[in-house]
Amino acid sequence: MLEIINIGTDRVIGVRASGRLTEEDYRQFLPQLEELFRQQGPILLFVDMTDFEGWETRAAWDDLKFGLAHDVDFARIAVVTDKKWLQWMIRASNVFFTAEMRCFPAAEREKALQWLQQPETAGAPGPAAPLQPYAHILLATDFSPHAGRAAERALELAHRYNARLSLVHVVEYFYLYGDFIDGGVVDEFELEQQVREAARRQLDRLAAELKITDPGRIHLLTGPPKHTLLDFAATHDVDLIVLGSHGRRGVERLLGSVAAGIVNAAPCDVLTVRL
């Protein structure tokens, strides 16, 4: 069961997840959460999972899809549980989402609420470094029909600054719920190979259109998009990331969510081209 609970403060939305969650649980509950997004914007979420027992297969998929699509609607998420496997899953899932998530044992319920409500602090800014021309531009693409706009902008900037242009596509793997959901066995290796082969063909086609012929500038990576792109930028001296942003409507919010996460955490400048 999923239900809204009163936790004694209007600043935080409380949710209790108990038992084994079903698709029907999500069908009834998610519209309530979406209405809170519309009323309040990004929310502070407290999730009591002390009596949680797992997901049915379709419920697990609903959970993942909703989290990815609404990533930017959460400011912070605190999960309370004593289950070790669930604590591990919460920590691991941080690489997928923009919102900061933390897990607290049941005995630290009040500490979880305090963490949710504490203001974010930023250190005093130091002196600004002199602006330098861009030397290495990273174009991140998802091959969507309108992603060509971001490619055009990246190419224009590369020519203007005589900068190196690298093309990157990330093949995303989904978080596996493993033994904690029902379902059959999927040949994950074969599926991943098929996806990578299709992505490689599209990547090579786009590289040809952009006249990028150096294989060292064409990168097909695997992992959660936000984490993977940020890691690439940090380790390859990228000083500008260019990517498309679909904004905040419908299923296209996924790319918008990735863009928001990169803007907030990138080690360099980021240009989002509205698609």
C-alpha positions as CSV (number, residue, x, y, z in Angstrom):
1,M,0.0,0.0,0.0
2,L,1.1,3.6,-0.7
3,E,-0.5,6.4,1.3
4,I,0.1,10.0,2.3
5,I,0.8,10.4,6.0
6,N,0.9,13.3,8.4
7,I,4.4,13.7,9.8
8,G,3.8,16.9,11.8
9,T,5.2,19.6,9.4
10,D,3.7,21.2,6.3
11,R,7.1,21.6,4.7
12,V,7.6,17.9,4.1
13,I,5.3,15.4,2.3
14,G,5.1,12.1,4.1
15,V,4.5,8.8,2.3
16,R,4.2,5.3,3.8
17,A,5.0,2.2,1.6
18,S,4.0,-1.0,3.2
19,G,3.5,-4.7,2.2
20,R,4.2,-5.8,-1.4
21,L,3.4,-3.0,-3.8
22,T,1.2,-3.7,-6.9
23,E,0.5,-1.9,-10.1
24,E,-2.9,-1.0,-8.7
25,D,-1.2,0.7,-5.7
26,Y,0.7,3.0,-8.1
27,R,-2.3,3.6,-10.3
28,Q,-4.2,5.0,-7.3
29,F,-1.4,6.8,-5.6
30,L,0.7,8.5,-8.3
31,P,-2.0,11.0,-9.3
32,Q,-2.0,12.3,-5.7
33,L,1.7,12.9,-5.9
34,E,1.5,14.6,-9.3
35,E,-1.1,17.0,-7.9
36,L,1.3,17.9,-5.1
37,F,4.0,18.7,-7.8
38,R,1.5,21.0,-9.5
39,Q,0.6,22.8,-6.3
40,Q,4.0,23.1,-4.6
41,G,6.8,22.6,-7.2
42,P,9.8,20.5,-6.1
43,I,8.9,18.8,-2.8
44,L,10.7,17.5,0.2
45,L,9.7,13.8,0.5
46,F,9.8,11.6,3.6
47,V,9.2,7.9,2.8
48,D,8.5,5.5,5.6
49,M,9.4,2.0,4.3
50,T,9.8,0.2,7.6
51,D,7.0,-2.3,6.7
52,F,7.9,-2.5,3.0
53,E,8.3,-6.0,1.5
54,G,9.0,-5.5,-2.2
55,W,7.4,-5.0,-5.6
56,E,5.5,-7.0,-8.1
57,T,7.1,-6.8,-11.5
58,R,4.9,-4.2,-13.1
59,A,4.9,-2.1,-9.9
60,A,8.7,-2.0,-9.9
61,W,8.6,-0.8,-13.5
62,D,6.0,1.9,-12.6
63,D,8.2,3.0,-9.7
64,L,11.3,3.4,-11.9
65,K,9.4,5.2,-14.8
66,F,7.8,7.6,-12.4
67,G,11.1,8.4,-10.6
68,L,12.9,9.1,-13.9
69,A,10.1,11.2,-15.3
70,H,9.6,13.3,-12.2
71,D,13.2,13.5,-11.0
72,V,13.3,17.3,-11.0
73,D,10.1,17.5,-9.0
74,F,11.9,16.3,-5.9
75,A,14.1,18.6,-3.9
76,R,15.3,16.0,-1.4
77,I,14.1,12.5,-0.5
78,A,14.6,10.8,2.9
79,V,13.8,7.1,3.1
80,V,13.4,5.4,6.5
81,T,14.0,1.7,6.7
82,D,16.0,-0.9,8.6
83,K,16.2,-3.4,5.7
84,K,19.8,-3.6,4.5
85,W,18.9,-4.6,0.9
86,L,16.7,-1.5,0.6
87,Q,19.3,0.8,2.1
88,W,21.8,-0.5,-0.5
89,M,19.3,0.1,-3.3
90,I,18.6,3.7,-2.2
91,R,22.3,4.5,-2.1
92,A,22.9,3.0,-5.5
93,S,20.0,4.7,-7.1
94,N,21.5,8.1,-6.4
95,V,23.4,7.9,-9.7
96,F,20.2,8.0,-11.6
97,F,18.6,11.1,-10.2
98,T,19.1,14.8,-9.7
99,A,17.4,15.0,-6.3
100,E,19.6,14.1,-3.3
101,M,18.4,10.9,-1.6
102,R,19.5,9.6,1.8
103,C,18.5,6.5,3.8
104,F,18.0,6.5,7.6
105,P,17.4,3.7,10.0
106,A,14.0,3.7,11.7
107,A,15.5,5.0,15.0
108,E,16.7,8.1,13.2
109,R,13.3,9.3,11.9
110,E,13.7,12.7,13.5
111,K,17.2,13.1,12.0
112,A,15.7,12.3,8.6
113,L,13.1,15.1,9.0
114,Q,15.8,17.5,10.2
115,W,18.0,16.7,7.1
116,L,15.1,17.3,4.8
117,Q,14.4,20.7,6.2
118,Q,17.9,22.1,6.7
119,P,18.7,24.9,4.2
120,E,21.3,24.2,1.5
121,T,24.6,26.1,2.2
122,A,27.1,27.3,-0.3
123,G,30.7,28.4,0.4
124,A,31.8,31.9,-0.3
125,P,32.7,32.3,-4.0
126,G,36.3,32.8,-4.7
127,P,37.7,35.2,-7.4
128,A,36.5,34.4,-10.9
129,A,39.0,33.0,-13.3
130,P,39.5,34.8,-16.6
131,L,37.3,33.6,-19.3
132,Q,39.0,31.4,-21.9
133,P,37.9,30.3,-25.3
134,Y,36.3,26.8,-25.4
135,A,38.8,24.1,-26.3
136,H,36.9,20.9,-25.9
137,I,33.1,20.8,-26.5
138,L,31.1,17.7,-25.6
139,L,27.9,17.0,-27.6
140,A,25.6,14.6,-25.8
141,T,22.9,13.1,-28.0
142,D,20.0,10.8,-27.5
143,F,19.2,10.4,-31.3
144,S,15.7,11.9,-30.8
145,P,14.1,13.4,-33.9
146,H,14.9,17.0,-32.8
147,A,18.3,16.4,-31.3
148,G,19.8,17.8,-34.5
149,R,19.3,21.3,-33.1
150,A,21.7,20.6,-30.3
151,A,24.2,19.1,-32.8
152,E,23.9,22.2,-35.0
153,R,24.7,24.5,-32.1
154,A,27.6,22.4,-30.9
155,L,29.1,22.4,-34.4
156,E,28.6,26.1,-34.7
157,L,30.5,26.7,-31.4
158,A,33.3,24.3,-32.3
159,H,33.9,26.2,-35.5
160,R,33.7,29.6,-33.8
161,Y,36.3,28.7,-31.1
162,N,38.3,26.2,-33.2
163,A,37.5,23.7,-30.5
164,R,37.7,19.9,-30.4
165,L,34.2,18.5,-30.7
166,S,33.5,15.1,-29.1
167,L,30.3,13.2,-29.7
168,V,28.8,11.0,-26.9
169,H,25.8,8.8,-26.6
170,V,25.1,6.9,-23.4
171,V,23.3,3.5,-23.6
172,E,21.3,3.5,-20.4
173,Y,20.9,0.3,-18.3
174,F,17.9,0.1,-16.0
175,Y,18.3,-0.4,-12.3
176,L,17.6,-4.1,-11.6
177,Y,15.4,-5.0,-8.7
178,G,16.7,-8.5,-8.7
179,D,15.3,-10.9,-6.2
180,F,13.0,-8.3,-4.7
181,I,10.4,-8.5,-7.5
182,D,8.5,-11.2,-9.3
183,G,9.3,-12.0,-13.0
184,G,11.1,-14.2,-15.5
185,V,14.6,-14.2,-16.6
186,V,15.8,-11.8,-19.3
187,D,18.9,-12.5,-21.4
188,E,20.3,-9.1,-20.4
189,F,23.6,-9.6,-22.2
190,E,22.0,-10.3,-25.6
191,L,19.6,-7.3,-25.2
192,E,22.5,-5.0,-24.3
193,Q,24.5,-6.1,-27.3
194,Q,21.5,-5.4,-29.6
195,V,21.0,-2.0,-28.1
196,R,24.7,-1.1,-28.4
197,E,24.9,-2.2,-32.0
198,A,21.9,-0.1,-33.0
199,A,23.3,2.9,-31.0
200,R,26.7,2.5,-32.7
201,R,25.1,2.7,-36.2
202,Q,23.2,5.9,-35.2
203,L,26.3,7.4,-33.6
204,D,28.4,6.7,-36.7
205,R,25.7,8.2,-38.9
206,L,25.6,11.4,-36.9
207,A,29.3,11.6,-36.7
208,A,29.4,11.5,-40.5
209,E,26.9,14.3,-40.7
210,L,29.0,16.4,-38.4
211,K,32.1,15.5,-40.4
212,I,33.7,13.9,-37.3
213,T,36.1,11.3,-38.6
214,D,38.5,10.8,-35.7
215,P,37.3,7.6,-33.8
216,G,38.9,9.1,-30.6
217,R,36.1,11.8,-30.7
218,I,33.2,9.4,-31.0
219,H,32.2,7.7,-27.8
220,L,29.5,5.1,-27.0
221,L,29.2,4.7,-23.3
222,T,27.1,2.6,-21.0
223,G,25.6,3.7,-17.6
224,P,23.2,6.2,-16.1
225,P,23.3,9.3,-18.4
226,K,23.9,11.9,-15.8
227,H,26.7,10.2,-13.9
228,T,28.3,8.9,-17.1
229,L,28.3,12.2,-18.9
230,L,29.6,14.1,-15.9
231,D,32.4,11.5,-15.4
232,F,33.4,11.8,-19.1
233,A,33.5,15.6,-18.9
234,A,35.7,15.6,-15.8
235,T,38.2,13.1,-17.1
236,H,38.5,14.5,-20.7
237,D,39.0,18.2,-19.9
238,V,35.7,19.2,-21.4
239,D,34.9,22.9,-20.9
240,L,31.5,23.0,-22.5
241,I,28.7,20.4,-22.6
242,V,26.0,20.8,-25.2
243,L,22.8,18.8,-24.9
244,G,19.1,19.1,-25.7
245,S,16.4,19.7,-23.2
246,H,12.7,18.8,-23.8
247,G,11.5,21.0,-20.9
248,R,8.9,19.5,-18.5
249,R,6.1,17.9,-20.4
250,G,5.0,14.4,-20.9
251,V,7.3,11.4,-21.3
252,E,9.9,13.7,-22.8
253,R,10.7,15.0,-19.3
254,L,13.4,12.3,-19.0
255,L,15.9,14.2,-21.1
256,G,14.9,17.4,-19.3
257,S,15.7,15.6,-16.1
258,V,19.2,14.6,-17.2
259,A,19.9,18.1,-18.4
260,A,18.9,19.5,-15.0
261,G,21.2,17.1,-13.2
262,I,24.1,18.0,-15.4
263,V,23.6,21.7,-15.1
264,N,23.6,21.4,-11.3
265,A,26.7,19.2,-11.1
266,A,28.9,19.7,-14.2
267,P,32.5,20.7,-13.7
268,C,32.3,23.1,-16.7
269,D,29.8,25.3,-18.6
270,V,26.6,23.7,-19.9
271,L,24.5,24.8,-22.8
272,T,21.0,23.3,-23.0
273,V,19.4,23.7,-26.4
274,R,15.6,23.6,-26.1
275,L,14.2,21.0,-28.5
